[in-house]
Amino acid sequence: MVITGHPDGTLRIWDTSTLSQVKKLKVAESVNFIASVGGSRVLAITARGKGGQFEIFDSVTGKRIRQ
């Protein structure tokens, strides 16, 4: 599994064995940086309006865990 962040505000989860997209999660206006945290969590620097913030998301559900 690989997770990517995109300027359209989505996190996308990819299956590395099939090279296909498994899930697309809309989490913000823009995602500028991501890093895996503990397997099922993703640290993301997101943009909402003029501000940016660090957020942690569950990579399975897309729910925000911490802001």
N, C-alpha and C positions, 0 to 999 in steps of 0.2 A: 504494500500500500504506500502510495505517495500522496501528499497533500500539497496543493498549490494555492497561492493567494492571487487575486486578480483585481485590476483597477475598477471593475464593475461592482466591487463589494462582495464578491463571492469567494468561498473556500470550495475547492473541488477535490474530490477524493478519487484516486485512480487505482485500478487494479494493475499491478506491475506484470502479472503473468499474461494478461490479455491485452494490455495497453489501452484499456477502455475506461471511460469515466463511470464511476459507480454512483456518485452523489454530487449534487451542486447545492450549496447552502448560502443563501443571501444573509450576510451578517452586518454589513455597514454600507456606507456610500462608496468607500474604497478600501482595499486591503493593500497596505504598502510593504509589509514584511511578515513572515510567519516562521515559527520554529516549533518542532514537536516537543511536548512536555509530558513525559511519563506515558507515552504510548497512545492513549486515547484523548489526550488534550492538546490543544494548539494555542500557542501564544501568538497573538496577532497585533500589529500596530495598525490601527484602523483610523479612518478619517470620517468625521461627521461634521458637516458644515466647515468652518474654518479651523477647527481644532482636531488634534490627533490624540489618540489614547492607546494605552496597552490594555488588551483584553484577553481573557482565556476562555476558549470555547471547547465544548465536548465535540469531538470530531464525528461522533456517530449521530447525535441529535441536532447539532448546530446550536444548542442552547448556550447562552453566555453563563459562565461559571463565576467569573470575577472580572471586575472592571477597574 
